[in-house]
Amino acid sequence: MVFTYYLIYYIILSQSNLVIYILYIEGVRIMAKDQKKMVDSITSMDEDFAKWYTDVCKKAELVSYTSVKGCMVIRPYGYAIWENIQRILDGMFKELGHENVNMPMFIPESLLQKEADHVEGFAPECAWVTYGGNEKLEERLCVRPTSETLFCEHFKDIVHSYRDLPKLYNQWVSVVRWEKTTRPFLRSREFLWQEGHTLHETAEEAIDETERMLNVYTKFCQEDLAMPVVQGMKTDSDKFAGAERTYCIEALMHDGKALQAGTSHYFGDGFAKAFDIQFSNKENKLAYPHQTSWGVTTRLIGAIIMTHGDDNGLVLPPAVAPIQVIVVPIAQHKEGVLDRANALCEQLKKVCRAKIDDSENSPGWKFAEYEMKGVPVRVEIGPRDIENNQCVLVTRHNREKTVVSLDEIETVITQKLDEVRDGLYQKALDNRENRTYKCKTMDEITKALEENGDGFIKAMWCGNEECEDKVKEITGVGSRCIPFDQEEISDVCVCCGKPAKKMLYWGKAY
């Protein structure tokens, strides 16, 4: 029997000397199995994780640098991820009764200074406006690093009775913090975020709100971002400036470093007293309301990259992926292929965010491009597929191929997107579990890190800040949170040997 071979495309991988190719043998598509790395322009994460991260941000067209040091352009693809994050969270907030507002960008210095702990905590990071046009301002204006003081000023004007409470507000804005070192999404001098600010009649209501919003963030991260997190409370030395309690969720990245994915703060009535916010309670007596704030930032995009990404680029959870399914026509020059591929794309748009790449680029280029961009599912359709009323699905996170009948495509795509999400979550959870070490002494911490690499340390603590600082000084890991789910690793502090009060998660952090 005589076979005719048509070489469609090839990519030479300089680092591995592998050739990726597709052949048609009597119309049957055969792909090289040994294709571990399709993009040689991205540094391997095992070689240099920081460089890998930067490469992904740039090559996947998430960000660009600017002439403004420490600031970034969030490009359309990166911003689309943020829009999906915003859309999902905003819906969750509104289901709980929160309303969106917008506060000014500028804070008068006198207003910022009303809460002493707050201003002291943010002073090193503040950017100041001293001129308006050509005129020197009588009072400096701070470019908002956060908006507690602005909300307090507003609450004082609108809250007078218990009937005015609660106030459940949120805003989607940018803030400025003059970071010394920056990295795309993780730390920049201007970044996007949401900040919720609420006011309540009692401490119990405010604490409930603080915990409720932490649970919202937890659900979002785990269900939509496929990113497991640890819930806990910050130690006193690490809580938000002006807060009585700071709750947080901590995630572990692929390289074993921790990342704070969200925070929720209970302020008590400290801000209310500083700003003289009072209301008539149900006993017709003046009282101070209790306040909260809570927020997440574009840092979540960095968390997605470092939790799920691989050496070929992004791996996006379906819920926030700008493109959930990419349709790639094979041999699109042949009659009927493009028409059928376009029809398939329109059909898929009923159940997902689908796009077709009908450019003149080769299939190989397209495969590599959308792998880099982290598209969860690729659909391939060529002449023989059309003839057999089928297409080929390839899932990004594990490159699993499935031949699917076109009659079942909508159902199967929905199932595949769920499988991608579940697979990503389990992989991230396995990484966290494999990189979590129980230690009873500081020597054990050092040994665990040296032998196994960075990760979460579970160790006991006496509650003394000096011990907290000493652990970081000697081992390099700082306290991340006091988890709600406590374990008794031992009965004494990992540092001083005195009776332990709490088990802490420790780790190196971004």
Buried (B, 14 or more C-beta within 10 A) or exposed (E): EEEEEEEBBEBEBEEEEBEBBBBBEEBEBEBEEEBEBBBBEBBBBEEEBEEBBBBBBBBBEBBEBEEEEBBBEBBEBBBBBBEBBBEBBBEBBEEEEBEEBEBEBBBBBEBBBBBEBBBEBBEEBBBEEEEEEEEEBEEBBBBBBBBBBBBBBBBBEEBEEBEBBBBBBBBBBBBBBBBEEBBBBBBBBBBBBBBBBBBBBBBEBBBBBBBBBBEBBBEBBBBBBBBBBBBBBBBEEBBBBBBBBBBBBBBBBBBBBBBBBBBBBBBBBBBBEBBEBBBBBEEEEEBBBBBBBBBBBBBBBBBBBBBBBBBBBBBBBBBBBBBBBBBBBBBBEEEEBBEBBBBBBEBBEEBBBBBBBBEEEBBBBBBBBBBBBBBBBBBBBBBBBBEEEBBBBBBBBEBEEBEBEBEEBBEBBEEBBEBBBEBBBEBBBEBBEEBBBBBBBBEBBBEBBEEEEBBBBBBBBBBBEEBBBBBBEEBBBBBBBBBEEEEEBBEBBBBBEEEBEBBBBBBBBB
